[in-house]
Amino acid sequence: GAHQQTELCNESLMLEKLPACGKFFEDMMKKVDSKKWCNLTEFIYYDNFTQCTEREANNASCFWPNPLAEGFITGIHKQFFLNCTLEKVHWEDPPDEILITLILIPVMLTCAMITLVVWCSKRSDIL
């Protein structure tokens, strides 16, 4: 069966312990060039950070995520990821020469294959 949480959430204990998670994350982030902070493939510490906040919330008999833990996590986000924005990529068509080449190659290959199939089918009638 499901385990029901019978203890009350000790919010003050959780808020006391969460900064240790933030400190560890901050120490790890200082090892990464700040220009790479927005590239999540450059570091793997965020998973450790979320696991730490979840563990500390659970140790204080609190659900995770909860509004207080979310507020703490949001503060960490503001500290490290405030300048990370999702920039829309502006797609442009290639120059006309390249575009024409990219269109004509498959068309010419298709015509060549059709010609080859027709020619081979006529040759098999003769043989």
DSSP file with accessible surface (Angstrom, degrees, kcal/mol):
  #  RESIDUE AA STRUCTURE BP1 BP2  ACC     N-H-->O    O-->H-N    N-H-->O    O-->H-N    TCO  KAPPA ALPHA  PHI   PSI    X-CA   Y-CA   Z-CA
    1    1 A G              0   0  133      0, 0.0     2,-0.2     0, 0.0     0, 0.0   0.000 360.0 360.0 360.0 173.3    0.0    0.0    0.0
    2    2 A A        -     0   0   98      1,-0.1     2,-0.6     0, 0.0     0, 0.0  -0.535 360.0-124.6 -79.6 140.1    0.9    3.6   -0.2
    3    3 A H        -     0   0  177     -2,-0.2     2,-0.4     2,-0.0    -1,-0.1  -0.753  25.0-146.6 -85.5 122.3    2.9    5.1    2.7
    4    4 A Q        -     0   0  156     -2,-0.6     2,-0.7     1,-0.0    -1,-0.0  -0.717  16.1-119.5 -92.6 140.6    1.1    8.1    4.1
    5    5 A Q        +     0   0   69     -2,-0.4    -1,-0.0     1,-0.2    58,-0.0  -0.676  37.8 169.2 -79.5 113.6    3.0   11.0    5.5
    6    6 A T        +     0   0  121     -2,-0.7     2,-0.2     2,-0.1    -1,-0.2   0.718  50.7  81.2 -99.7 -25.4    2.1   11.3    9.1
    7    7 A E  S    S-     0   0  133      1,-0.1     2,-0.2     3,-0.0     3,-0.0  -0.548  83.7-113.9 -81.0 150.1    4.7   13.8   10.3
    8    8 A L        -     0   0  159     -2,-0.2     2,-0.3     1,-0.1    -1,-0.1  -0.530  37.9 -96.6 -80.1 148.2    4.2   17.5    9.8
    9    9 A a        -     0   0   50     -2,-0.2     2,-1.3     1,-0.1    52,-0.2  -0.457  27.2-145.7 -65.9 125.1    6.5   19.3    7.5
   10   10 A N     >  +     0   0   73     50,-3.1     4,-2.2    -2,-0.3     5,-0.2  -0.720  24.0 176.2 -92.6  84.4    9.3   21.0    9.4
   11   11 A E  H  > S+     0   0  110     -2,-1.3     4,-2.9     1,-0.2     5,-0.2   0.865  74.8  54.5 -61.9 -38.8    9.7   24.0    7.1
   12   12 A S  H  > S+     0   0   86      2,-0.2     4,-1.5     1,-0.2    -1,-0.2   0.907 109.4  48.0 -65.4 -38.1   12.3   25.7    9.3
   13   13 A L  H  > S+     0   0   54      2,-0.2     4,-1.9     1,-0.2    -2,-0.2   0.930 112.7  48.9 -65.5 -43.3   14.5   22.6    9.2
   14   14 A M  H  X S+     0   0    0     -4,-2.2     4,-2.4     1,-0.2     3,-0.3   0.942 111.4  48.4 -62.0 -46.2   14.1   22.3    5.5
   15   15 A L  H  < S+     0   0   79     -4,-2.9    -1,-0.2     1,-0.2    -2,-0.2   0.784 110.7  53.1 -66.2 -24.6   14.9   26.0    4.9
   16   16 A E  H  < S+     0   0  137     -4,-1.5    -1,-0.2    -5,-0.2     4,-0.2   0.846 115.1  39.8 -74.9 -34.9   17.9   25.6    7.2
   17   17 A K  H >X S+     0   0   88     -4,-1.9     3,-1.2    -3,-0.3     4,-0.7   0.765  98.6  73.5 -88.5 -28.9   19.3   22.7    5.1
   18   18 A L  H >X S+     0   0    1     -4,-2.4     4,-1.8     1,-0.2     3,-1.0   0.861  85.2  65.3 -59.3 -37.5   18.5   23.8    1.6
   19   19 A P  H 3> S+     0   0   66      0, 0.0     4,-2.8     0, 0.0    -1,-0.2   0.824  94.0  61.5 -58.1 -26.6   21.3   26.5    1.5
   20   20 A A  H <> S+     0   0   65     -3,-1.2     4,-2.3    -4,-0.2    -2,-0.2   0.904 103.9  49.2 -64.3 -37.1   23.9   23.6    1.7
   21   21 A b  H <X S+     0   0    1     -3,-1.0     4,-2.4    -4,-0.7    -1,-0.2   0.923 112.4  47.8 -64.6 -43.6   22.5   22.3   -1.6
   22   22 A G  H  X S+     0   0    4     -4,-1.8     4,-2.9     2,-0.2    -2,-0.2   0.888 110.2  51.9 -64.8 -38.4   22.8   25.8   -3.1
   23   23 A K  H  X S+     0   0  105     -4,-2.8     4,-2.7     2,-0.2    -2,-0.2   0.924 110.2  48.3 -65.2 -43.9   26.3   26.2   -1.8
   24   24 A F  H  X S+     0   0   91     -4,-2.3     4,-2.2     2,-0.2    -2,-0.2   0.940 113.7  47.3 -61.2 -45.2   27.4   22.9   -3.3
   25   25 A F  H  X S+     0   0    0     -4,-2.4     4,-2.8     1,-0.2    -2,-0.2   0.929 111.7  50.6 -63.1 -42.4   25.8   23.8   -6.6
   26   26 A E  H  X S+     0   0   51     -4,-2.9     4,-1.8     1,-0.2    -2,-0.2   0.923 109.6  50.6 -61.7 -43.2   27.4   27.3   -6.5
   27   27 A D  H  < S+     0   0   59     -4,-2.7     4,-0.5     1,-0.2    -1,-0.2   0.900 112.8  46.3 -62.0 -40.5   30.9   25.7   -5.8
   28   28 A M  H >< S+     0   0   29     -4,-2.2     3,-1.1     1,-0.2     4,-0.3   0.899 110.1  53.2 -69.8 -38.4   30.4   23.4   -8.8
   29   29 A M  H >< S+     0   0    0     -4,-2.8     3,-1.6     1,-0.3    -1,-0.2   0.819  98.3  64.5 -67.8 -28.9   29.2   26.1  -11.1
   30   30 A K  T 3< S+     0   0  134     -4,-1.8    -1,-0.3     1,-0.3    -2,-0.2   0.743  95.3  60.5 -65.9 -19.6   32.3   28.3  -10.3
   31   31 A K  T <  S+     0   0  152     -3,-1.1     2,-0.4    -4,-0.5    -1,-0.3   0.599  95.9  74.8 -80.2 -12.5   34.3   25.5  -11.9
   32   32 A V  S <  S-     0   0   19     -3,-1.6     5,-0.1    -4,-0.3     2,-0.1  -0.848  97.1-104.6-103.4 136.4   32.5   26.1  -15.2
   33   33 A D    >   -     0   0   82     -2,-0.4     3,-2.6     1,-0.2     4,-0.2  -0.371  28.6-130.0 -56.1 129.3   33.1   29.2  -17.4
   34   34 A S  G >  S+     0   0   74      1,-0.3     3,-1.1     2,-0.2     4,-0.3   0.754 106.2  66.2 -60.5 -22.2   30.2   31.6  -16.8
   35   35 A K  G 3  S+     0   0  181      1,-0.2    -1,-0.3     2,-0.1     3,-0.3   0.702 102.3  49.1 -69.2 -17.9   29.8   31.9  -20.6
   36   36 A K  G X  S+     0   0   94     -3,-2.6     3,-1.3     1,-0.2     6,-0.3   0.330  78.8 101.2-102.3   5.3   28.8   28.2  -20.6
   37   37 A W  T <  S+     0   0   53     -3,-1.1    -1,-0.2     1,-0.3    -2,-0.1   0.813  80.6  53.1 -61.4 -29.8   26.3   28.4  -17.8
   38   38 A c  T 3  S+     0   0   72     -3,-0.3     2,-1.0    -4,-0.3    -1,-0.3   0.601  90.9  83.2 -83.3  -8.5   23.4   28.4  -20.3
   39   39 A N    X   -     0   0   70     -3,-1.3     3,-2.3     1,-0.2     4,-0.4  -0.803  63.6-166.5 -97.3 100.1   24.6   25.3  -22.1
   40   40 A L  G >  S+     0   0  117     -2,-1.0     3,-0.7     1,-0.3    -1,-0.2   0.695  82.8  66.6 -64.9 -16.6   23.3   22.5  -19.9
   41   41 A T  G 3  S+     0   0  119      1,-0.2    -1,-0.3    -3,-0.1     3,-0.0   0.652  89.3  68.5 -76.7 -12.2   25.6   19.9  -21.7
   42   42 A E  G <  S+     0   0   82     -3,-2.3     2,-0.3    -6,-0.3    -1,-0.2   0.681 107.8  27.5 -80.3 -19.0   28.6   21.7  -20.1
   43   43 A F    <   -     0   0   10     -3,-0.7    -1,-0.1    -4,-0.4     3,-0.1  -0.990  50.2-164.8-144.4 153.7   27.8   20.6  -16.6
   44   44 A I     >  +     0   0  135     -2,-0.3     4,-0.6     1,-0.1     3,-0.4   0.166  65.2 100.9-120.5  16.3   26.0   17.8  -14.8
   45   45 A Y  H  >  +     0   0   51      1,-0.2     4,-2.1     2,-0.2     5,-0.1   0.692  62.4  76.6 -79.1 -18.8   25.6   19.4  -11.4
   46   46 A Y  H  > S+     0   0   65      1,-0.2     4,-2.6     2,-0.2     5,-0.2   0.892  92.0  53.2 -64.3 -37.7   22.0   20.4  -11.7
   47   47 A D  H  > S+     0   0   92     -3,-0.4     4,-2.4     1,-0.2    -1,-0.2   0.921 109.0  49.8 -62.2 -41.8   20.7   16.8  -11.2
   48   48 A N  H  X S+     0   0   67     -4,-0.6     4,-2.2     1,-0.2    -1,-0.2   0.887 109.9  52.9 -62.1 -38.2   22.8   16.6   -7.9
   49   49 A F  H  X S+     0   0    1     -4,-2.1     4,-2.5     2,-0.2    -2,-0.2   0.942 110.5  44.7 -63.5 -48.3   21.3   19.9   -6.9
   50   50 A T  H  X S+     0   0   25     -4,-2.6     4,-2.4     1,-0.2    -2,-0.2   0.902 113.1  51.2 -66.6 -37.2   17.7   18.8   -7.4
   51   51 A Q  H  X S+     0   0   90     -4,-2.4     4,-2.8    -5,-0.2    -1,-0.2   0.897 109.8  51.2 -64.5 -38.4   18.3   15.5   -5.7
   52   52 A b  H  X S+     0   0   16     -4,-2.2     4,-2.7     2,-0.2     5,-0.2   0.934 110.5  47.3 -63.8 -45.3   19.8   17.4   -2.7
   53   53 A T  H  X S+     0   0    0     -4,-2.5     4,-2.2     1,-0.2    -2,-0.2   0.903 113.6  48.7 -65.6 -36.7   16.8   19.7   -2.4
   54   54 A E  H  X S+     0   0   79     -4,-2.4     4,-2.6     2,-0.2    -2,-0.2   0.930 111.7  49.1 -66.2 -44.0   14.5   16.7   -2.6
   55   55 A R  H  X S+     0   0  123     -4,-2.8     4,-2.6     1,-0.2    -2,-0.2   0.932 112.4  47.5 -61.7 -44.5   16.4   14.8    0.0
   56   56 A E  H  X S+     0   0   34     -4,-2.7     4,-1.2     2,-0.2    -1,-0.2   0.884 111.7  50.4 -67.6 -36.4   16.5   17.7    2.4
   57   57 A A  H  <>S+     0   0    0     -4,-2.2     5,-3.0    -5,-0.2     3,-0.4   0.939 112.9  46.5 -64.9 -44.3   12.8   18.3    1.9
   58   58 A N  H ><5S+     0   0   82     -4,-2.6     3,-1.9     1,-0.2    -2,-0.2   0.884 107.7  56.4 -65.7 -38.3   12.0   14.6    2.6
   59   59 A N  H 3<5S+     0   0  103     -4,-2.6    -1,-0.2     1,-0.3    -2,-0.2   0.796 107.1  50.4 -62.9 -27.2   14.3   14.6    5.7
   60   60 A A  T 3<5S-     0   0    2     -4,-1.2   -50,-3.1    -3,-0.4    -1,-0.3   0.214 122.3-110.5 -93.2  14.3   12.2   17.5    7.0
   61   61 A S  T < 5S+     0   0   21     -3,-1.9     2,-0.3     1,-0.2    -3,-0.2   0.817  75.4 136.0  61.3  34.2    9.1   15.4    6.4
   62   62 A a      < -     0   0    1     -5,-3.0    -1,-0.2    -6,-0.1    -2,-0.1  -0.842  58.2-113.6-111.2 148.9    8.1   17.8    3.6
   63   63 A F        -     0   0  145     -2,-0.3     3,-0.1    -3,-0.1    -3,-0.0  -0.389  41.6-106.7 -69.2 156.5    6.7   17.0    0.2
   64   64 A W  S    S+     0   0   73      1,-0.2     2,-0.1    -2,-0.1   -10,-0.1  -0.998  98.0  30.4-134.5 133.4    8.9   17.8   -2.8
   65   65 A P  S    S+     0   0   70      0, 0.0    -1,-0.2     0, 0.0    -2,-0.1   0.615  83.5 158.5 -78.3 154.1    8.5   20.0   -4.6
   66   66 A N     >  -     0   0   20     -2,-0.1     4,-3.1    -4,-0.1     5,-0.3  -0.877  55.3 -97.4-133.4 165.0    6.8   22.4   -2.3
   67   67 A P  H  > S+     0   0  110      0, 0.0     4,-2.1     0, 0.0     5,-0.1   0.874 122.1  48.0 -56.1 -38.4    6.4   26.2   -2.5
   68   68 A L  H  > S+     0   0   60      2,-0.2     4,-2.0     1,-0.2     5,-0.1   0.930 114.5  44.9 -69.3 -43.3    9.3   26.9   -0.2
   69   69 A A  H  > S+     0   0    0      2,-0.2     4,-2.8     1,-0.2     5,-0.2   0.913 112.6  52.3 -65.8 -39.9   11.7   24.6   -2.0
   70   70 A E  H  X S+     0   0   96     -4,-3.1     4,-2.8     1,-0.2    -1,-0.2   0.896 107.5  52.3 -62.9 -38.8   10.5   25.9   -5.3
   71   71 A G  H  X S+     0   0   45     -4,-2.1     4,-1.9    -5,-0.3    -1,-0.2   0.907 110.7  47.8 -62.6 -41.0   11.2   29.5   -4.1
   72   72 A F  H  X S+     0   0   48     -4,-2.0     4,-1.8     2,-0.2    -2,-0.2   0.939 112.6  48.0 -64.2 -45.9   14.7   28.4   -3.1
   73   73 A I  H  X S+     0   0   21     -4,-2.8     4,-2.5     1,-0.2    -2,-0.2   0.910 109.2  54.0 -63.3 -39.1   15.3   26.7   -6.5
   74   74 A T  H  X S+     0   0   68     -4,-2.8     4,-2.5     1,-0.2    -1,-0.2   0.900 105.5  54.0 -62.5 -38.1   13.9   29.8   -8.3
   75   75 A G  H  X S+     0   0   38     -4,-1.9     4,-1.7     2,-0.2    -1,-0.2   0.907 108.4  48.7 -62.3 -40.0   16.5   31.9   -6.4
   76   76 A I  H  X S+     0   0   10     -4,-1.8     4,-2.2     1,-0.2     5,-0.4   0.915 110.1  52.3 -65.1 -41.3   19.3   29.6   -7.6
   77   77 A H  H  X S+     0   0   70     -4,-2.5     4,-3.2     1,-0.2     5,-0.3   0.917 108.7  49.8 -60.1 -44.2   17.9   29.9  -11.2
   78   78 A K  H  X S+     0   0  136     -4,-2.5     4,-0.5     1,-0.2    -1,-0.2   0.858 110.9  51.2 -63.7 -33.8   17.9   33.7  -10.9
   79   79 A Q  H  < S+     0   0   98     -4,-1.7    -2,-0.2    -5,-0.2    -1,-0.2   0.902 128.4  15.9 -70.3 -40.9   21.5   33.6   -9.7
   80   80 A F  H  < S+     0   0   12     -4,-2.2    -2,-0.2    -5,-0.1    -3,-0.2   0.729 132.2  35.4-108.2 -27.9   22.9   31.4  -12.4
   81   81 A F  H >< S+     0   0   33     -4,-3.2     3,-1.5    -5,-0.4    -3,-0.2   0.230  76.0 109.3-118.7  15.7   20.5   31.3  -15.3
   82   82 A L  T 3< S+     0   0  122     -4,-0.5    -1,-0.1    -5,-0.3    -4,-0.1   0.879  84.2  46.9 -61.8 -37.0   18.9   34.8  -15.4
   83   83 A N  T 3  S+     0   0  146     -3,-0.1     2,-0.9    -5,-0.1    -1,-0.3   0.341  86.1 105.5 -89.2   6.6   20.8   35.8  -18.6
   84   84 A c    <   +     0   0   42     -3,-1.5     2,-0.3   -47,-0.1    -3,-0.0  -0.800  48.0 170.1 -89.2 109.8   19.8   32.5  -20.4
   85   85 A T        -     0   0   97     -2,-0.9     2,-1.0     2,-0.0    -2,-0.0  -0.881  40.1-115.1-118.5 153.1   17.2   33.3  -22.9
   86   86 A L        -     0   0  180     -2,-0.3     2,-0.5     2,-0.0    -2,-0.0  -0.781  34.9-161.7 -86.7 103.7   15.7   31.2  -25.6
   87   87 A E        -     0   0  164     -2,-1.0     2,-0.3     1,-0.0    -3,-0.0  -0.766  17.5-124.6 -88.4 133.0   16.7   33.0  -28.8
   88   88 A K        -     0   0  206     -2,-0.5     2,-0.4     1,-0.1    -1,-0.0  -0.582  24.7-122.3 -75.4 134.4   14.7   32.1  -31.8
   89   89 A V        -     0   0  102     -2,-0.3     2,-0.9     1,-0.1    -1,-0.1  -0.627  18.1-139.0 -77.6 129.3   16.9   30.9  -34.7
   90   90 A H        -     0   0  152     -2,-0.4     2,-0.3     2,-0.0    -1,-0.1  -0.820  19.7-154.6 -93.5 106.2   16.4   33.1  -37.8
   91   91 A W        -     0   0  216     -2,-0.9     2,-0.3     0, 0.0    -2,-0.0  -0.641  11.4-170.3 -83.1 138.2   16.4   30.7  -40.7
   92   92 A E        -     0   0  150     -2,-0.3    -2,-0.0     0, 0.0     0, 0.0  -0.943  26.2-109.6-126.3 149.4   17.4   32.0  -44.1
   93   93 A D        -     0   0  140     -2,-0.3     3,-0.1     1,-0.1     6,-0.0  -0.462  40.9-110.0 -69.6 147.4   17.2   30.4  -47.5
   94   94 A P        -     0   0   48      0, 0.0    -1,-0.1     0, 0.0     5,-0.1  -0.283  50.5 -73.3 -69.4 166.4   20.6   29.5  -49.0
   95   95 A P     >  -     0   0   72      0, 0.0     4,-2.5     0, 0.0     3,-0.4  -0.197  48.5-108.3 -57.2 155.4   21.9   31.5  -52.0
   96   96 A D  H  > S+     0   0  113      1,-0.2     4,-3.0     2,-0.2     5,-0.3   0.846 116.7  57.7 -56.7 -38.8   20.0   30.8  -55.2
   97   97 A E  H  > S+     0   0  138      1,-0.2     4,-2.0     2,-0.2    -1,-0.2   0.926 111.4  41.4 -60.4 -43.4   23.0   28.9  -56.7
   98   98 A I  H  > S+     0   0   87     -3,-0.4     4,-2.8     2,-0.2    -1,-0.2   0.916 114.5  52.0 -70.5 -42.0   23.0   26.4  -53.9
   99   99 A L  H  X S+     0   0   60     -4,-2.5     4,-1.6     2,-0.2    -2,-0.2   0.931 110.3  47.9 -61.3 -45.3   19.2   26.1  -53.8
  100  100 A I  H  X S+     0   0   95     -4,-3.0     4,-3.0     1,-0.2     5,-0.2   0.924 112.5  49.8 -62.2 -42.5   19.0   25.4  -57.5
  101  101 A T  H  X S+     0   0   72     -4,-2.0     4,-2.3    -5,-0.3    -2,-0.2   0.928 109.2  51.3 -62.0 -44.4   21.8   22.8  -57.2
  102  102 A L  H  < S+     0   0  107     -4,-2.8    -1,-0.2     1,-0.2    -2,-0.2   0.785 115.6  42.8 -65.4 -27.3   20.0   21.1  -54.3
  103  103 A I  H  X S+     0   0   98     -4,-1.6     4,-1.3    -5,-0.2    -2,-0.2   0.885 114.5  48.0 -82.6 -43.2   16.8   21.0  -56.3
  104  104 A L  H  X S+     0   0   85     -4,-3.0     4,-3.1    -5,-0.2     5,-0.3   0.848 100.2  64.8 -71.6 -33.8   18.3   19.9  -59.6
  105  105 A I  H  X S+     0   0   89     -4,-2.3     4,-2.5    -5,-0.2     5,-0.2   0.956 107.0  40.3 -58.2 -53.2   20.5   17.0  -58.3
  106  106 A P  H  > S+     0   0   68      0, 0.0     4,-2.4     0, 0.0    -1,-0.2   0.902 115.9  52.4 -64.1 -35.2   17.6   14.8  -57.1
  107  107 A V  H  X S+     0   0   75     -4,-1.3     4,-2.4     2,-0.2    -2,-0.2   0.946 112.5  44.3 -64.2 -45.7   15.5   15.7  -60.2
  108  108 A M  H  X S+     0   0  127     -4,-3.1     4,-2.6     1,-0.2    -1,-0.2   0.895 112.7  51.6 -67.9 -37.9   18.3   14.7  -62.6
  109  109 A L  H  X S+     0   0  109     -4,-2.5     4,-2.4    -5,-0.3    -1,-0.2   0.902 110.1  49.9 -64.0 -40.5   19.1   11.5  -60.6
  110  110 A T  H  X S+     0   0   82     -4,-2.4     4,-2.4    -5,-0.2    -2,-0.2   0.937 111.7  47.5 -63.2 -45.7   15.4   10.5  -60.8
  111  111 A C  H  X S+     0   0   71     -4,-2.4     4,-2.6     1,-0.2    -2,-0.2   0.913 112.1  50.5 -61.4 -42.1   15.3   11.1  -64.6
  112  112 A A  H  X S+     0   0   56     -4,-2.6     4,-2.6     1,-0.2    -1,-0.2   0.911 110.8  48.5 -63.8 -41.4   18.5    9.1  -65.0
  113  113 A M  H  X S+     0   0  111     -4,-2.4     4,-2.5     2,-0.2    -1,-0.2   0.906 111.8  48.9 -66.4 -41.6   17.1    6.2  -63.0
  114  114 A I  H  X S+     0   0  101     -4,-2.4     4,-2.7     2,-0.2     5,-0.2   0.941 112.3  48.9 -62.5 -44.5   13.9    6.2  -65.0
  115  115 A T  H  X S+     0   0   96     -4,-2.6     4,-2.7     1,-0.2    -2,-0.2   0.921 111.7  49.3 -60.7 -43.5   15.9    6.3  -68.3
  116  116 A L  H  X S+     0   0   89     -4,-2.6     4,-2.8     2,-0.2     5,-0.2   0.918 111.6  48.3 -63.5 -42.6   18.1    3.4  -67.1
  117  117 A V  H  X S+     0   0   93     -4,-2.5     4,-2.4     2,-0.2    -2,-0.2   0.936 114.1  46.1 -65.1 -45.2   15.1    1.3  -66.0
  118  118 A V  H  X S+     0   0   66     -4,-2.7     4,-2.1     2,-0.2     5,-0.2   0.938 114.1  48.4 -63.4 -45.0   13.3    1.9  -69.4
  119  119 A W  H  X S+     0   0  149     -4,-2.7     4,-2.1    -5,-0.2    -2,-0.2   0.930 112.9  47.6 -61.7 -44.7   16.5    1.2  -71.4
  120  120 A C  H  X S+     0   0   64     -4,-2.8     4,-1.9     1,-0.2    -1,-0.2   0.883 110.1  52.6 -66.1 -36.4   17.2   -2.0  -69.4
  121  121 A S  H  X S+     0   0   60     -4,-2.4     4,-0.9    -5,-0.2    -1,-0.2   0.891 111.1  46.7 -69.2 -33.8   13.6   -3.2  -69.8
  122  122 A K  H  X S+     0   0  135     -4,-2.1     4,-1.1    -5,-0.2     3,-0.2   0.877 110.7  53.0 -72.7 -35.7   13.8   -2.7  -73.6
  123  123 A R  H  X S+     0   0  108     -4,-2.1     4,-2.0     1,-0.2    -2,-0.2   0.858 103.0  57.3 -67.8 -34.6   17.1   -4.5  -73.7
  124  124 A S  H  < S+     0   0   73     -4,-1.9    -1,-0.2     1,-0.2    -2,-0.2   0.820 101.9  56.5 -69.0 -28.4   15.7   -7.5  -71.9
  125  125 A D  H  < S+     0   0  137     -4,-0.9    -1,-0.2    -3,-0.2    -2,-0.2   0.869 108.7  47.1 -66.1 -36.1   13.1   -7.9  -74.6
  126  126 A I  H  <        0   0  127     -4,-1.1    -2,-0.2    -3,-0.2    -1,-0.2   0.881 360.0 360.0 -73.5 -37.7   15.9   -8.1  -77.2
  127  127 A L     <        0   0  166     -4,-2.0    -2,-0.1     0, 0.0    -3,-0.1   0.776 360.0 360.0 -78.1 360.0   17.9  -10.6  -75.3
